[in-house]
């Protein structure tokens, strides 16, 4: 299984979804999702973005796992996910998160 297939399999399990659920969420067919997961089909940028949106994942992470973009800096999946989630917050909430992180680092 390819890196994207492994990653999607894990994310589907975490969400208690199967391939049919993901196919419905991204308006494609289950065989297409199955071929992506098995590495027999390379998804487009558009499909990767739809998958990331459906699963609540950073698009960059899905695109990188699909081999469509190179990762600029080495980050863990967790750091990429946190960065994506924080970027969706208001500037006020981002500042609150930053203060929390700074406080935790001081301990």
C-alpha positions as CSV (number, residue, x, y, z in Angstrom):
1,X,0.0,0.0,0.0
2,X,1.2,3.5,-0.8
3,X,1.7,6.3,1.7
4,X,-1.6,7.9,0.9
5,X,-3.4,4.6,1.1
6,X,-2.0,3.8,4.5
7,X,-2.8,7.3,5.7
8,X,-6.4,7.3,4.4
9,X,-7.0,3.8,5.8
10,X,-5.9,5.1,9.2
11,X,-8.0,8.2,9.0
12,X,-11.1,6.3,7.8
13,X,-10.7,4.0,10.8
14,X,-10.4,6.9,13.2
15,X,-13.6,8.4,11.8
16,X,-15.4,5.0,11.8
17,X,-15.9,5.5,8.0
18,X,-15.5,3.0,5.2
19,X,-14.5,3.6,1.6
20,X,-18.2,4.1,0.6
21,X,-18.6,6.9,3.2
22,X,-15.5,8.7,1.8
23,X,-16.7,8.2,-1.8
24,X,-20.0,9.8,-0.9
25,X,-18.4,12.7,0.9
26,X,-16.2,13.5,-2.1
27,X,-18.7,12.8,-4.8
28,X,-16.8,9.9,-6.4
29,X,-17.2,6.2,-6.5
30,X,-16.1,3.5,-4.0
31,X,-14.0,1.8,-6.7
32,X,-12.1,5.1,-7.3
33,X,-11.4,5.4,-3.5
34,X,-10.4,1.7,-3.4
35,X,-7.9,2.2,-6.3
36,X,-6.5,5.3,-4.6
37,X,-5.9,3.4,-1.4
38,X,-4.4,0.4,-3.2
39,X,-2.1,2.7,-5.2
40,X,-3.6,1.8,-8.5
41,X,-5.0,5.3,-9.1
42,X,-3.2,8.6,-8.6
43,X,-5.7,11.2,-7.4
44,X,-5.8,14.7,-8.9
45,X,-5.2,17.9,-6.9
46,X,-9.0,18.5,-7.0
47,X,-9.8,15.0,-5.6
48,X,-7.0,15.3,-2.9
49,X,-8.5,18.6,-1.8
50,X,-12.0,17.1,-1.6
51,X,-10.7,14.2,0.4
52,X,-8.9,16.5,2.8
53,X,-12.0,18.6,3.3
54,X,-14.2,15.6,3.8
55,X,-11.9,14.2,6.5
56,X,-11.0,17.6,8.1
57,X,-7.4,17.3,7.2
58,X,-4.8,19.8,5.9
59,X,-4.8,19.8,2.1
60,X,-1.0,20.0,2.1
61,X,-0.8,16.8,4.0
62,X,-3.0,14.8,1.7
63,X,-1.3,16.3,-1.4
64,X,2.1,15.4,0.1
65,X,1.1,11.8,0.9
66,X,-0.2,11.5,-2.7
67,X,3.2,12.7,-4.0
68,X,1.7,15.8,-5.7
69,X,3.7,18.3,-3.7
70,X,7.0,18.1,-1.8
71,X,7.1,18.9,1.8
72,X,9.1,22.1,2.4
73,X,9.9,21.5,6.0
74,X,10.0,18.3,8.0
75,X,6.9,18.3,10.2
76,X,5.1,15.5,11.9
77,X,1.6,14.7,10.8
78,X,0.4,16.1,14.2
79,X,2.2,19.5,13.7
80,X,0.7,19.8,10.2
81,X,-2.8,19.0,11.5
82,X,-2.4,21.5,14.4
83,X,-1.2,24.2,12.1
84,X,-4.1,23.6,9.8
85,X,-6.7,23.7,12.6
86,X,-5.2,26.8,14.2
87,X,-5.2,28.6,10.8
88,X,-9.0,28.2,10.7
89,X,-9.4,30.1,14.0
90,X,-9.9,33.9,14.3
91,X,-6.8,36.0,14.9
92,X,-8.0,36.6,18.5
93,X,-8.3,32.8,19.1
94,X,-4.9,32.2,17.4
95,X,-3.3,34.6,19.9
96,X,-4.9,32.7,22.8
97,X,-3.5,29.4,21.5
98,X,-0.1,31.0,21.1
99,X,-0.2,32.3,24.7
100,X,-1.2,28.8,25.9
101,X,1.7,27.2,24.0
102,X,4.2,29.8,25.3
103,X,2.9,29.2,28.9
104,X,3.3,25.4,28.5
105,X,6.9,25.8,27.1
106,X,7.9,28.0,30.2
107,X,7.0,25.1,32.5
